[in-house]
Amino acid sequence: MGETVLVTGGAGYIGALLCDELLQSGREVRVLDSLLHGQEDVAADLEAKGVQVHRADMRDAEARERAMSGADAVVHLAAIVGDPACALDPELSNEVNVGGAQAVVADAQRLGVGRLVFASTCSNYGRMADPTVPITEEGELAPVSLYAEQKVGIEQALLGGDFGDLKPTCLRFATVYGVAPRMRFDLTVNEFTRDLWADRDLEVFGEQFWRPYVHVKDAGRAVRTVLDAPEEKVAGQVFNAGRSGENYRKLDLVQEIAKKTDSGNVSYVKRDEDPRDYKVSFDKIKAVLGFETLMTVPDGIGEIIEGLEAGLFGDPFDGKFKNIP
Ligand SMILES: NC(=O)c1ccc[n+]([C@@H]2O[C@H](COP(=O)([O-])OP(=O)(O)OC[C@H]3O[C@@H](n4cnc5c(N)ncnc54)[C@H](O)[C@@H]3O)[C@@H](O)[C@H]2O)c1
């Protein structure tokens, strides 16, 4: 295919598997990543597979230009990721998630990049008035965190603007789960599975709250699908990325995990934090791009337990698996 794609945040949870997906499609792949979570091992593995890795902060203008010059497409994943990490340092998250994203877009336009895929989130839907009716891309956004507010701001700029030859697409990922080279255990399915498998006491709040989930490999496949699609189908478009049948309440996740391990104790508690409650429709990405996920949450739970049993993660409670200290 001969295309060159720059993945910012390419050594992250979604990024590393996305790089594999893009390499398999015959593309040249570059990564710009500051290795915020110490993922030198992930970066070295990517290099061994032929990825050109730029170990730098995307807020560094020279590093951005070096990494982006000559690229046909940019996938912008790099960010301070998640509500807790953004709440912990709002100033940094603004600099990275807003300022950094704006700089990536401006450089992409200036350097003649053709396509930009922006990693947004279904968290933008926040707390829905009626979470039992799946929300579509046209539904109202009601972010309940700084993290989601920042994503909404960048999305609106991308979808409402004219960037000349640069054609942006926003993907609102469902909450991601599954095993990846840069593992994260601070995401609901992964965390619940680890804690119960390890026979811990798990406190669950908002057990009736709905949320959609997507496997980390499918998240990468969704990005590739956008890059493979004809420009007129994706330019200036936003797609929810996931599968309509994969909305679960936290209660359902616990029940799915209990089918695969009988250890651990769950208690349901009341807490006011994180009121996100939304059920999402993924009909558009299927209808317009023919995208269908391959994995389900039960598949992912099984895969995580296999990884834990095999000792794949060393100490799965190590702080490197979380985005906050
Ligand atoms: N994981 C999810 O459930 C989920 C859901 C929806 C959207 N997203 C979005 O997808 C993207 C990737 O998320 P992830 O789960 O892979 O998280 P991650 O934290 O594993 O990846 C983020 C990557 O960005 C890098 N990074 C952070 N700051 C940087 C900077 N200033 N310069 C260069 N690199 C920097 C980090 O080193 C890391 O590799 C993010 O934009 C996130 O908001 C993730």
The ligand as an ORCA input file, in Angstrom:
! r2SCAN-3c Opt
* xyz 0 1
  N      -8.657      2.760     26.885
  C      -9.903      3.176     26.758
  O     -10.853      2.609     27.342
  C     -10.212      4.341     25.854
  C     -11.560      4.611     25.586
  C     -11.865      5.705     24.787
  C     -10.859      6.493     24.251
  N      -9.561      6.198     24.529
  C      -8.531      7.082     23.961
  O      -7.604      6.308     23.213
  C      -6.301      6.868     23.314
  C      -5.307      5.818     23.786
  O      -5.685      5.355     25.085
  P      -4.962      4.129     25.799
  O      -5.980      3.372     26.562
  O      -4.115      3.428     24.813
  O      -4.090      4.901     26.901
  P      -2.530      4.866     27.224
  O      -2.342      5.762     28.408
  O      -2.050      3.467     27.312
  O      -1.888      5.547     25.944
  C      -1.588      6.912     25.847
  C      -0.206      7.030     25.257
  O       0.114      8.411     25.094
  C       1.466      8.613     25.505
  N       1.589     10.008     25.892
  C       1.003     10.637     26.943
  N       1.366     11.925     26.953
  C       2.176     12.125     25.881
  C       2.863     13.260     25.360
  N       2.775     14.470     25.948
  N       3.612     13.102     24.251
  C       3.713     11.898     23.644
  N       3.090     10.784     24.102
  C       2.331     10.903     25.212
  C       1.668      7.640     26.646
  O       3.043      7.336     26.866
  C       0.892      6.434     26.149
  O       1.704      5.566     25.391
  C      -6.416      8.081     24.243
  O      -6.542      9.257     23.489
  C      -7.695      7.788     25.004
  O      -8.297      8.962     25.479
  C      -9.209      5.134     25.309
*
